[in-house]
C-alpha cells in the first residue's frame, strides 16, 4: 500500500479480497517511548476480522482457516494488535499486512505426506562397511594386551 492512500480492502490473494466493511478497527494509546505523543494520540491499533461471519471467503476456505488459525481466534474473530510505530497510519498498514500474511499462510494447502521408503542395498552396505572401519580404527587405538593380564 502506498503512503497517503486510504486503507481499504485487504487483498489476500487474487481470489480472496476482504472488504473494508468486514474489518473492525480499534485504537488506543500506545505505551513506550514517544514523549507527549504517547499521552495524546491513539497510535496503537487492533484489527479484527470475523472468520465465522464473513461472506468474502468460501466455506471450504473458511473451514481450513478455522482449523489452522482456530487457536488465535476469540469467538470466531481473528485479531492482530500493532503498536510498533509512532504513527497510527503506519500501525494500521502493518496490521493489514500481518492479517493478510496470517490469512495467506492459513489458506495454503497442507504439505504432501512423505512416502516412507527403505534404504537401498548399497546404502545399507556402505553403512555397515563404515561401522566396521570405525570399529577397526578404535581397536587399533587400544593398548596392546600384555601377557600378565
N, C-alpha and C positions, 0 to 999 in steps of 0.2 A: 504494500500500500504506500502510495506516495504521500509525502508530508503536505499538509494543507487540505487534502481531500477528506471529506467527511467519512467516518467509518460507517459502512453499510452492511451488505450481505456478506456472509462468511463462505468463501469458495473452498470447499474441502477437496473436491475433485471435479472433473469435467461433468460427471453425472450427479453430484451431490452439492447443492447450494442451500445453505441455511439462511432463510430470510431474516433481515434485521429485526422484524417484529417478534420472532421467536427467541431472541436473545434478551436476557434480563441483566441489566447493569445495576451495580450498587457501588457507591463511592463513600469513602471515609477518609479521615485524616491519617496519614501515614506516620509511623514512628521513625526515629533515627535522625541522621544529620539533615540539615536543610534550613536551619535558622528560623526566622519568623515565618517563612513559607510553610513550615510544618504545622504551625499553630493556626494558620489562617485558611489554607487551601486543602480541599479534599482530593488528594492525589492518589490514594490507594484505590485500586479497582478490583471488584469481584464480578466476574462474568459467569452467568448461569445459563444452562441450556437444558430444557426439559426433554430428556431422551424418550420417555414413555409417551408424552403427549404430542410429539412433533408429527407434522404431516410431510416434512421435507425428506424424510428417509423411509424407504420401503420396509415392510415387515421383516423380511429376511435380514436386511442390514441392521435393522433395529435390534433384532434378536442377537446377532453377532456382537453388536456394541454393548448390549446389556450383559452378555456373558463375559466379555473381555474387560469392560470398564465398570462392572457392577460394584466392585469394591470401592470405587471412587465416587459412586453416586449416593446421594442422600434423597430418599423418597423419589427415586427415578430422575433426579436432577443432577447433572454434571456441573461442577463448579471449578473455576480457575481463579486464584487470587494473585494479584501482582502489585508490588509496591517498590519496585527497584529504581525507578526514575523519579526525578522531582517534578516531572510534568505529567499531568493526568492523561494528556493525549498519547504520550509515549507509552504509558502504562496500559492504556486501552488497546493500542496496536499490539503490544506484546501479549496481552491477554487473548486477543483474537488469534494471534499466531500460535500460541500454546494450545488453545482449544482446537484449532484446525489440525495441529500436529497430533494431538490426542485422538481425534476422530479418524484421521488418516491411518494411524497405527492400529486403531481398533477395527477398521474396516478391511485391513489386509487379510488375504486368505491364509489359513493355517499352513505351516510348512509341511512339505511332503514327509511322510514317515519313512524312516530308514529301513531298508530291507536287510534283515540280518543275513550275513554270509559267513562261510567258513574260510579260514586261511588256506591258501594254495599249498600243495605238497612241497613246492620249492621253498616257500616261506617257512614252513614247519621245519624242513631240513636245515635251512640257514640258521634258525633259532637254536636248534639242538646243537649244531656244529659250534655256534658261538658260545653256548654254555659249556661244551666240552673244552674249548680253547681256554675259557676263563678258568675252569677247574684246573687245567694243566699248569697255567701260569701261577695259580695260588699254591699248587703242590710244589712247584719249583722254588717258591719263596720260602717254604718251610725249612727249618733247620734239620739237617740230616740226623737220623736216629743213631745213637751210639749203641755199642754192644752191651753197655751196662743196663740199659732200660729193660 
